[in-house]
Amino acid sequence: MKVIQIIFCLFILLLFPVTTSADFTVLKTSVISNDTGTWSPAWSPDGESIAYIAYDDSRNQQVFTMGVDGSGKKPVTNTTIKKWGVTWLNEGISYLSYDTDGLEKIYIVQPDGTGIRKLLDDKKRQGRNDADKPPVFGEVSENPVTGKLLFTSLDEIHNEKVYEVNIDGTGKKLVIDDGKRQWDPSWNPDGKSFVYVSYDDSNNMQLFTANADGTGRKQLTSDDVKKYDPNWGHDGILFVSYVDRFASGEKLYIINPDGTGRKLAIADGFKQKNPRWSADGTKVLYEDIDIKGNKEIKILHLQKPAVVQTPVAPVTPTANDTVSATPDVGQTPPEDVGVVPSGEEPEESNLKEVLVSMFLVLALIVLVMLAILLLSDLFSKK
């Protein structure tokens, strides 16, 4: 009877999994840009539009805007210089481009294309010019409470540092002065802290968080795989990384602000970059890159599962729970999900698949234990 009681308890536990803040269900994936050369997407403050980079008819990179359904595409800029790192602020659209002195600078322009200006007119590079071209570590992050901007720039000895500045370019100050390099800052939605990328003591890229004034530095990750492009939302921190050190395609991951619950957000596709939470946490805007290098802008439509209160302690999932292999260079990438037509059911969630697997395993255990009990009873009668 004790065995049966144990099996019954396991059954009850599996019925009520405890969710973490990084849990979500992917309802569908919308392809909102049919162009194969669009990148660096950013939500508008009201969530109704998207700013991004694409080529114009003369093959020059420009900032564009469009609706969340891909309609109403409009050019914002009209210059011949490369652009990247778009963020839609409350008072304009920021992006990075090269100044006349050849240094990377942050520019701000109004959505209608007027009022273009440099945020800071100093002789420092803004953004981080890594091996990727153009530089990819340069997006500005706006504090949703104070309006202060966080950005990456170089200090006197050319190390990347996180700085804070007002929207008008005044009040620039160094946020963290710990002798290490920092880049890719992203504000917490409550405006009291931020996430960023830096090196640990073993010279591996890790995610860290710090208070708004730079104090309270905490390390979230500890593996030896590169990470960048963190974006802090109400339901976790999105970031870009690899399945392992030898993988060729970047993937989107999500992690809780305390470093627990790391999960792979998208198993399909070849590469994903520039993830951006929507303000309500129901969607993720990102850049999808296929195996040929074509870029599209997509949206993940999410559903947050309800948290069921149970007396058992929550089990924190690990990165291995969701890791899937990245295709080889010669492998054909999986077909895009695309927009789910009206009336069709959304694709099944990973959570449901896990529960089904758990029940199958449980059923097998029950059958085995019943067989053992029957055999034991049979031999005892003899």
N, C-alpha and C positions, 0 to 999 in steps of 0.2 A: 504493500500500500504506500510505503514511503516513496517508491519510485514513481508511482502514478501521481502523487502529490507534487513531486518535483517537476514532472512534465507539465502538469497543470499550471504551475507558477510560471514556467518559461513561456507557456502559451499566452498567459495574461500579459506578461512583459512585452511580448512581440506585438500584441494588439495595440499598445499605446506607446509608440516611440516618442521620446521627448525631443522637440526640435530646438535648434540653436538659431541665433539671429542671422546666420549665414545660409540658412535653408531657404530654398525657393523652388517653385515649379515653373519650368519654361512652357508657356502655353503655345507660343508660335514665334516664328522669326519672320520679320517683314524686310524685304529688300526695297529700300526707298530711293535708291539711285541706280538707274539702268546704265549709267556711264561706267566705263572700266578704268577711269582715272580720277576718282574722287577720294579724298582722305581728310584727316584731321577734323572730324565732326564735333560740334558743340551745340548743346541745347540753348535756346533762348530762355530768358528768365521766366517767361510765362509757359514754357513747354510747348508752344504752338508752332515754333519754327526751328530751323537748324541752320547754323553757319558751317561752312566747310571750304576746303581748297579744291580747285579743279582747274583744268586748262581751258582757256578761252579759244576762240577760233584761230588765233595767231600762235597757239601753243605756248602762251605765257600763263604762269600760275596766278590765279586771282582768288580772292575771297568771294564766295557766293552765299546767298541765303535761299531757302526753300521751305515749303510747308512740311510737316511731319509725314505727309503722304507722298512726298516727292514732287508736288505740284508747285507752280509759281516760282521757278528758279530765276534769280536776279543776281547780276554781278554787283559787287560792292566796290572793289578796287579796279584800277586800270593802269597798272605799271608793269614793267618788264622784269622786275626783280623776283627771285624765288620767295616763297612764303610758306609758313608752317606754324604749328602751335597755336591753333585758334581757341579762344575762350570768349563766350558772349557774356559781357558784363552788364550791370544795371545801367551804365552810362556809355555804352558803346561796345564794339567788337574789338578785342585785342588779338594780335597775331605777331609773329616774328618775321623779320626780313633783314636784308643787309642794308646798312647805311652807306653813304658815299665814301666813307673811310674803310669800307670792307668789313666792319664789325657787325655782329648780330645785334639787333635792337628790337625792343618791344614797341609796336605801334598800336594806336587806338584810332578807330574810325567809326563813324555813325552808320547804322544799318542802311541808310540811303546813300552812302558813299561820301558824305560831306565831313568836314572837320578832321581830316586825317592829321595825326601828330605823333611825335615820339614821346613815349612816357618819360624817359630820362635822356638828357642830352649830355652824357658823360663819355669818357673814353674807355669804358669797360664793356666787354662782351656780355651779353645777356642770353641765357640758355647755355646748354652744354654741348659742344661740338664733339660728339663721340665718333666712333668708327662709321656709324650710319650717316648718310648724306641725303638730304640736308639734316642739320641737327634735330634731334627728336626730343630732347629733354628741356623744352623751353616754355611750356604752357604756363600762363599766369593763373593763379587761383584767388578768387575774391571771397573775403570773409562775409558770410551772409548776414552778419549782425553789424559789424563795424564798417564794412566796405573796404578794409585794408587789403592790399594786394600782396601775395607772396610770389616770389619769382626766384630763379637761379641766376647768379652772376658770379664773376670771378673776383677774388680778393687780390691783395697786393702781390701775392706770390703765385697767382694764377691757379688757385684751387677753387673748385666750385663751392659756393656757399648759398644758403637761403637768406634772402633779404625781404624786408617788408617796406612798403611805400604807400602813400596816399594816391588816389586816383588821378590827382593833378600833378603827380611827380614830386611832391614835397615829402619831407620826413623820412627819407630813406635811412634804414638802419639794418645792421647785421643782427639776425635773430639767434643763431647758435654759434658760439665761439668756443669750440672744443678741440680745435686742432685737426679735425677730420673734414673730409669732403662731404657735402650734402647737395642733393638736387631733387627735382620732381616733387615739390611740396603740394599738398592738397588739404584744404581746410576741412575740419569736422563740421557737419551741418549746424552744430550748436555754437560754432565760432570760438570755442575755448581751447582747442588744440588742433594739431595738424599731423598728417602722415608725410613721410619723405623717405628717400632712398639714401643710404650711406654704406660705407664699408665697415665690417666687423673687424675684430682683432686678427682674423685670418685672411683679411683682404677679400672677403666675399661680399657681394652686394646683398643687403638685407633691408627689410622694411622697418622703420622706426616711427614712433610717435613722440611728440613733445607738446608741452603746454604752449599757449599762444606767445608767451614771452621767451620761449626757448628752454625753459627748465623742465624737469621731470622726464628726461629722455628714457624711452623704453624700446627694447628690441622685440619685434614681433615674430620674425622668421629666423631660421638658423641653418638652412641647407646651403649647398655650394653652387646653386644655379642662379643665373642673372635674373634681376627683377627691375622693372621700371613702370612708369605710367600709373602710379596709384591714384585712385579716385575714391574719396570717402563719401558714402551715402548713409542714409538712416539705417539700412539693413546690412551694413558691412563695408569692407574696403575691397574694391576691385583693383586688380593689378595684372600686369603682363609678365609671364615667365615661360619657362620651358618644362616639358615633362621630365627631362633629365639633361645632364650636361652635354649629351651628344645629339640631342634633338635639333632639327633644323627649322621647325616651325613654332612661333610664339603662340601661346594660348592664354585665354583669360581665366583668371582665378579669382576667388573671393575668400576672404578671411575675416574673422571677427576682430574687433579692435583690441581684444586682449591677446591675440595671437592664436586662438583656438579655432577649430572648425574649418580649416583650409580645404577648399573644394575646387575642382575643375568646373568652370561655368559652362563651357561649350566643348563637347567631345568631338563634334564633327568639324570638317573644314581643315584648311592647311595652316593659315596664320590669322590671328586677330590682334588688333592694336587699338590704342586710344579709347578705352572704355569710359563711358560717362553715364552716371546715374541720372535718371530723371528726378525732379524735385520731390515727387510723391513716392519714389522707390518702386514703381510698377514697371518701369522700362529701363533698358540699358542700350545706349547708343554706342556703336563701335564700328571700327574699320575692318572689313574682311578682305583678305588677300588670298587669291587662289595660287595654285602651284606654278602658274605662268607669270605671276606678278601683277595680275589685274586686280584693281582695288574697287570695292563697293562699300557703300554705307548701309548698315543694317541696324535693325532694332529688335532686341529681345523683349517679348512681352511676358511679364512674370506674374506669378500668383504666390503670395506669401501663405504658407500653410498655417492653420490655427495651432496654437500651442496648447497641448492637452496636459492639464495638471495631474501628475501621478506622484506616488510616494517614493519612486525610485530615483536614484541620482542620474542626471543626464549623462549620456555617453557621447564624448566628443569625437566626431569623425576625423580621420587623418587624411593626408594628401593621397595615400594609396587607395582610399575608398573610391576615388573617381578618376584615377589616372588611366589614360588610354594612349595607345601608341600613336606617334606622329608618322604620317606616311613618308615613305622614301621619296627622293627627288623624282624618280621615274614612275611613281605610283599615281594613278588617277585619283584626284581628290573626291570625297563624297559629294553627292549632289546637294545643292542648297535646298533648304526647306521651302523658302519663298513665303509669300503671303498666303495665309489660310483663307480660302474663299468663304464668303458668307454662308452660314448654314452648316459648314463642316465642323466636325469635332476637332479640338486641338490635339496635338500629339500627346501620348501618355507620358506621365512624369516619371523621372528616375525613382522617386520615392515609391511609387506604386510598384515598379518592377522589383525594387528591393524587398517590399513587403511580400510580394508573391513568392519570391525566392525563399524568404524566411519561413513562410507557411509550408512550402514544399519540403524544406529540410526538417521542419518540425513534424510533419506527417510521417516522414521516413523514420525519424527517431521514435515516434509513437509505435509504429508497426514493429520495429526491431525490439523495443522493450516489451510489447505484448507477446511477441514470439518467445522471448526469454522467459517471461512469466509462465506461459503455457507449458513450455518444456520443463521448467522447474517444478510446476505442479504435477506434471505427468510422472517425472522421475520420483517425486516424493511419495506418490501413491504406490509405486512399485516397491 
